[in-house]
Amino acid sequence: MGRLVVIDGLDASGKSTQAEMLAEHIRASGKTCIIRSHPGDDNFFGVKGREYLFREGKAAHLAASLFYLADVIRSITFYHWRGVDYLIFVRYLMGTAYLPAPLHKYAYSFFSHVVPTKGDLIFIEVSPEEAYRRVAENRVKTERFETIDELAKTSEKALKLASDGKWKIIDGNRSIPEIHEDILNLVGLKSQNSAL
């Protein structure tokens, strides 16, 4: 497997935007990469996981999280052997923060021993208020986890999980270019801006 880079965080933290910008930078430098975003829309687990994100109730909550985790494991199985320089995963272990407490801790502990964690694990920390503002501005239809209360609960759980020493936590309340510069520095890639 190439170098693993994980970009994780709350809904609307800018994970996908940052992953695409990182991939563009990597490709511009002549290296190869694959991006896998979860839940994916190209397989059963990802499609079912996304479907449950729009349903209410505890059973839907649990089903969305379990399908999401199955989708991550599928991505690892299918893509870890690919001969690319970088493998970028958007959403990885922090999907466990969406599980009810204290199940989220056990799920995180279990999956962090099952999936690869050697690489750059980046957690974009965005305040629940900022995440909610972005959701309200940019989404036509919101997922069950995108209310201010759910974002606050998930943020608290995810930040505690990300404090286990494996993650590099960056401030996601800033501008897109500032966050991008941080990610390039954390991954050890210098941008043209920082080289000037």
Secondary structure as GFF3:
##gff-version 3
##sequence-region A 1 196
A	DSSP	beta_strand	3	9	.	.	.	ID=ss1
A	DSSP	alpha_helix	15	28	.	.	.	ID=ss2
A	DSSP	beta_strand	33	37	.	.	.	ID=ss3
A	DSSP	alpha_helix	44	53	.	.	.	ID=ss4
A	DSSP	alpha_helix	58	79	.	.	.	ID=ss5
A	DSSP	beta_strand	86	90	.	.	.	ID=ss6
A	DSSP	three_ten_helix	94	98	.	.	.	ID=ss7
A	DSSP	alpha_helix	103	114	.	.	.	ID=ss8
A	DSSP	beta_strand	120	125	.	.	.	ID=ss9
A	DSSP	alpha_helix	128	138	.	.	.	ID=ss10
A	DSSP	alpha_helix	148	162	.	.	.	ID=ss11
A	DSSP	beta_strand	167	171	.	.	.	ID=ss12
A	DSSP	alpha_helix	176	187	.	.	.	ID=ss13
A	DSSP	alpha_helix	192	195	.	.	.	ID=ss14
###
